[in-house]
Amino acid sequence: MEIGECISLKTHFKVIKITEQLGDEVKKAFETARKQDESSSDSNPRNTWKMIYKFHGIVWNDVFGFYFLANYGTENQRRQQTIMLNDRIIESPLFDEQFLLSEKEYQRYFATVI
């Protein structure tokens, strides 16, 4: 039996840090989008959908507050996940996937490159 060694490829990911400033921006955008959707004669919430895409799956509503929909609008869309300040959304360019990590998990597995 041969046992070899391997090295994983260096992969760069996009990362979005959940901050109070981002939360304020998301909340304001979703409130505006919902008002536009309510005043539209179309029954589809198109403006809300646009905001979900714009904010990479981060959603605000009056019932649940902030939450995250990983891979929104794809076959791999996941159930809503609660997000907290300093959580990170990681976007993989190789697999076209999104993952939500707590700050502790992010610090353990990733280094931020600016």
C-alpha positions as a printed NumPy array, in Angstrom:
array([[  0.   ,   0.   ,   0.   ],
       [  1.308,   3.416,  -0.937],
       [  0.399,   6.44 ,   1.141],
       [  1.025,   9.717,  -0.592],
       [  0.675,  13.338,   0.365],
       [ -1.511,  15.976,  -1.181],
       [ -1.926,  19.712,  -0.855],
       [ -5.229,  21.48 ,  -1.293],
       [ -5.413,  24.228,  -3.884],
       [ -5.469,  27.776,  -2.639],
       [ -8.953,  29.091,  -3.297],
       [-10.07 ,  32.674,  -2.892],
       [-13.591,  33.187,  -1.624],
       [-15.788,  36.254,  -1.538],
       [-16.735,  37.164,   2.01 ],
       [-19.463,  39.427,   3.386],
       [-19.239,  40.454,   7.038],
       [-22.529,  41.136,   8.812],
       [-22.247,  44.565,  10.438],
       [-24.685,  47.072,  11.911],
       [-24.13 ,  49.34 ,   8.911],
       [-24.976,  46.502,   6.51 ],
       [-28.026,  45.653,   8.63 ],
       [-29.294,  49.234,   8.412],
       [-28.738,  49.276,   4.647],
       [-30.556,  45.952,   4.18 ],
       [-33.497,  46.944,   6.383],
       [-33.989,  50.261,   4.588],
       [-33.75 ,  48.643,   1.136],
       [-36.266,  45.916,   2.008],
       [-38.754,  48.371,   3.506],
       [-38.584,  50.429,   0.298],
       [-38.899,  47.323,  -1.891],
       [-41.936,  46.069,   0.018],
       [-43.672,  49.436,  -0.279],
       [-43.035,  49.387,  -4.025],
       [-44.337,  45.807,  -4.262],
       [-47.495,  46.676,  -2.304],
       [-48.262,  49.648,  -4.567],
       [-47.695,  47.61 ,  -7.746],
       [-50.582,  46.032,  -9.624],
       [-48.421,  42.936, -10.121],
       [-48.873,  40.282,  -7.41 ],
       [-45.218,  39.148,  -7.586],
       [-42.846,  40.78 ,  -5.095],
       [-40.259,  41.557,  -7.788],
       [-38.579,  44.389,  -5.887],
       [-38.155,  42.188,  -2.819],
       [-36.648,  39.429,  -4.954],
       [-34.211,  41.942,  -6.456],
       [-33.098,  42.967,  -2.964],
       [-32.485,  39.343,  -1.961],
       [-30.171,  38.976,  -4.975],
       [-28.546,  42.363,  -4.371],
       [-27.698,  41.47 ,  -0.769],
       [-26.533,  37.931,  -1.59 ],
       [-29.361,  36.175,   0.258],
       [-29.604,  38.474,   3.298],
       [-33.28 ,  39.211,   3.986],
       [-35.161,  41.538,   6.33 ],
       [-38.816,  41.353,   7.227],
       [-40.968,  42.542,  10.117],
       [-41.778,  39.015,  11.325],
       [-38.404,  37.223,  11.345],
       [-36.005,  40.174,  11.329],
       [-32.745,  39.371,   9.568],
       [-32.06 ,  35.982,   8.081],
       [-30.021,  34.388,   5.326],
       [-31.085,  32.238,   2.371],
       [-28.005,  30.458,   1.024],
       [-27.971,  29.969,  -2.74 ],
       [-31.178,  31.962,  -3.208],
       [-33.045,  31.179,  -6.416],
       [-31.101,  28.023,  -7.272],
       [-31.787,  24.31 ,  -6.922],
       [-29.465,  24.339,  -3.905],
       [-31.384,  27.033,  -2.021],
       [-31.307,  26.274,   1.692],
       [-33.775,  27.008,   4.461],
       [-33.523,  30.354,   6.189],
       [-30.738,  30.705,   8.738],
       [-30.524,  33.257,  11.541],
       [-27.627,  35.679,  11.173],
       [-25.789,  37.555,  13.895],
       [-23.39 ,  40.485,  13.897],
       [-19.901,  39.508,  12.692],
       [-21.133,  36.329,  10.975],
       [-19.695,  35.833,   7.502],
       [-21.234,  34.752,   4.237],
       [-18.656,  32.869,   2.222],
       [-19.162,  32.53 ,  -1.539],
       [-17.22 ,  29.836,  -3.343],
       [-16.228,  30.634,  -6.924],
       [-15.54 ,  26.968,  -7.708],
       [-18.82 ,  25.429,  -6.605],
       [-21.127,  28.461,  -6.901],
       [-22.242,  27.927,  -3.301],
       [-22.777,  30.14 ,  -0.271],
       [-22.123,  29.25 ,   3.353],
       [-22.905,  31.066,   6.593],
       [-20.175,  30.937,   9.222],
       [-20.053,  32.343,  12.716],
       [-17.182,  34.687,  13.519],
       [-15.474,  31.917,  15.492],
       [-15.682,  29.453,  12.578],
       [-14.483,  32.098,  10.149],
       [-11.451,  32.948,  12.291],
       [-10.614,  29.253,  12.598],
       [-10.718,  28.407,   8.891],
       [-10.081,  31.598,   6.908],
       [ -7.698,  34.51 ,   6.648],
       [ -9.039,  37.758,   5.237],
       [ -7.151,  39.108,   2.243],
       [ -7.686,  42.767,   1.448]])
